[in-house]
Each structure stands twice: as C-alpha cells, then as structure tokens.
Amino acid sequence: MTGPTTDDPQPPDRRRSLLVAGAIGVGLMAAVDEIVFHQILAWHHFYDRSTPEVAVLSDGLLHSVELVLLVAGFFGFADLRRRGALHRSAGWAGLLLGAGAFQLGDGVVDHKVLRVHQVRYDVDLLPYDVAWIGAGVLLLAAGAVVGARAARPERARRR
C-alpha cells in the first residue's frame, strides 16, 4: 500500500492558497512602496526620524523582508501548483488581503501611530493620507469579497 505521490492531484487547499498568496501580496505592496515612494519619488524612507544613513539602512531592511516574503510566497505557490492544490480564488483573495493589510498597516501604524515616516513632507498630508489609507481599505474590501466567494461551495457559485 502506497500513499499519494507528489504528482497526484490533491483537492484545492483554500487556507494554504490564501496564506501563500497573502505573503506575496504583502511583499508585492512593500516592493511597490519601496521602489516607487522610497527610491523613484524619494518622498520618504521607512524610518525618517534619524540620520540619512539610518533612513537608507531602514529601507534596506524593509527590502530584505519584502524579498524574503516574495521568495517564500512564490515557493509555496509553486508547491501548490505542482501538487494541483492551488485554490485560485483563495489565492486572489490572499493577494488582495495581503496587499491591503500592508498598505493599511503602513498608513495607520507607521504614518499615524508611530510616525516613523509620512507619505510626503512639507505638504498638506490629508489628501495623501486619505489616498494611502483608502487604497488599503479598498484592497482589503476587494480581498474580502473574493475570499467570501471562494469560501462558498462550488454548487452555490454556479447559481
């Protein structure tokens, strides 16, 4: 008697698909923040309350965490695909939820509570905060809708 091989298709794994894609979503949004707002626009660093050297170091640490999340997430994604266990809808939900969680967490915790940096400096922050936090809320809402649909039984989704 032998068990299933790694090539035998398995039922879709909603939970793992959600978690793996969530890690990719967090890493992807961190990458967008790091590349666009820290490097290209140079609006802020991850930690702006110290010297320029510490600011650049904090960006490097954020970049390192982002890369670890992306690599780990894509290894998990590849494993799910290889085993035929990827639940696509749960994966999309996880991606959106992860991206939204990063965006909302950065906007509320980093910008407002801890004040380690702001979106921009020397401007009226309200429109930037509304856009930044609002984008996080919209991503989370979209992820919740996709996740709720993914959790419904197949028969109910066809109606």
Beta strands, then each sheet from edge to edge (+ up, - down):
end
